[in-house]
Amino acid sequence: MGIRPARTIRDPDKVAWTRFSRKPRKSYVKVMPHPDLHQFRMGVDKPEFDLTVHLVSKQDIIVRDNALESARQSANKHLEKVLGPAGYFMFLRPYPHHITRENKMIAGAGADRLQKGMRRSFGRPTDRAARIYKNKIVLTVRTYKGNIDAVNVAMERAMKKLSGKYKVVVA
């Protein structure tokens, strides 16, 4: 079975479940899910870049790390193709600290003998997610002013990969 739909975890009112407690050397998460997001900085950071463009969230939302990775890859691929590897610097800001849990249910004949339904249904760690709050920057691109059209296309591609509402802000 594939991963669950993002609508099941994107409610920001849920309590964050991260790795450590307030007590030293005690971890509530026994098995950490593997991170899908490995790279946060792309391109070459040059001091002569004169344009900064931000992708800003319009609402509070929880976004899984595979969605952030997909947005990063689509924006980076377009910028690298159009501007070259040294023509921009892109930085992904949120880090997926939040761990999502799932109470996996078995469907099919004989499943009633294998599981207990909602009894002790805390769930097992399945994925990581980032909490993105309203007016927080998700993605930043620095480049030259002549490349604004390529950056806007890259931001549009990144927005299509992320759930929620976003806006592009030129700083």
Secondary structure by P-SEA (a helix, b strand, c coil): ccccccccccccccccccccccccccccccccccccccccccccccccccbbbbbcccbbbbbcaaaaaaaaaaaaaaaaaacccccbbbbbcccccbbbbbccccccccccccccccccccccccbbbbbbccccccbbbbbcccaaaaaaaaaaaaaaacccbbbbbcc
